[in-house]
Amino acid sequence: MLFLYNPQEPLLFNTGLFLCLFTLFSAGYALLSGRRMEAWRMLYVTAFAYYFYYKNAGPYCAILASSTLIIYFSVKRMAACRTQVARRRWLIATVGLLLAQLGFFKYTNFLAHDVMPLFGLEARTFDIFVPLGISFFTFQSISYIVDVYRRDCPPARSLADLAFFVSFFPTLLSGPILRARTFLPQLHRPLTVSRAMVGTGLWFIVQGLFKKAIISDYIGINFVDRIFDNPELYTGLENLLGVYGYALKLYCDFSGYSDIAIGLALWMGFHIPDNFRAPYKAVSVTDFWRRWHISLSTWLRDYLYIPLGGNRHGRLRMYMAQMTTMVLGGLWHGATWNFLVWGALHGCALCVHKAWQRLIGHDRHYMPHGLRRTAAIIITFHVVCITWIFFACADIERPIAIFEAIFTRFHADLLEQFVMGYPMVTMLIVTGFILHYLPSAWNERIATWAGRAPIAVQVAALVLIIMLVVQVRSSEVQPFIYLQF
């Protein structure tokens, strides 16, 4: 039923039910747009957010509520402290409690099943459900309390403000991870949703649906998933194309979610930051992390890498901080060895790049040009693709099988046969990469044009993309990949 939790039918952005409910929500939101209705509007949005989360996580929405209460009362106690030592104790206690909660749900079975046997200890596996989005709203909550402790951000004016921030539904399940110092000030500004914001938001939503439902889902179901499920059954050429396809699938899936979230927020009068900036145009792994999952990479930088010492205490300390940050970043994605390996590989790549920069005398702002830039993009893309293999595989056997196929039985002569056998997949992969590598200014111009386009054109674009989604979608709605994190 509409108001009951069904784990088999989550309320996701790419479902018809969400589209209908958001339309009804928008009607109510418009009625509460007046300045005097601000308190009721915030309560209305927060209530819808909890309903949205309940439909996706069931009774675990209590975790969201308890986290909000813990943070609110901890910040009040911290503000009442007369000494810095007391403030620091409240910070450590609150962050420790939030991390313990996250650790219980995400890492209990990893410790019991994978870590304890390494020390000769036995433990049973527990039936623990990981609440959707817990990593995102936990990190968002930690950033808030740390910023208040550092006095980079004033405390939320009320519990209602904080609940609105923590549960903001466009970003609740998969980000971007919001910062209180940029989001909270928007709560009490006069609500303004201009025609340009509506049009630009529409462009982000259309773009996100196209990436997710047309490119990512189609190439995933019809090709990529088959390769990663049984890599030994395919040639090296097919495995390599599968890796390229996975790189595109993951980008389109996750950036598609972020695009839809940005668009929905604009329709509600809120500005949230970009989470992707054409990451496969990166000229180094360092540059890649300035472009990929920006809200997480900056979070790791500000709340982990810099507190660990950053680059302020010598080269060795910097490398150790970099490795620690990326390994923990890998484990943030999931409690399995493959994510740990993925994080460690990125940590090594970042350290190697920094060492190379120092060796040849380049500062951190250096950007290659011409053929050097092209070569750097190609090399970086393939380094990232190698790490994606470990990201996508839950065990170590399949990455080995993929590498073995690529290096021992490539069969490049089968390319034409592949294109003929997978014409739609080939077209979407080529189209996806072409669109990705187009100049960023083109996308900005289209977004600007969309904001100024006649309403009839905007509605026609939305209808067209929905029709395309219906034509190519599978029989079951495909969840967003980052919901599992």
DAZI-V623508 format. One line per field, one symbol per residue. ss: DSSP state (2 for helix, 1 for strand, 0 for the rest). Layout:
ss = ???
//
This chain:
ss = 00000000000000022222222222222220002222222222222222222222222222222222222222222222000222222222222222222222222222222222222000000000000002222222222222222200000000222222222022220000000222222200000000222222222222222222222222222222222220222002222222222222222222222222222222200000000000222000222200000222222222222000000000222222222222222222200022222222222222222222222200000000022222222222222222222222000222222222222200022222222220222222222222222002222222222222002222222222222222220000000022220
//
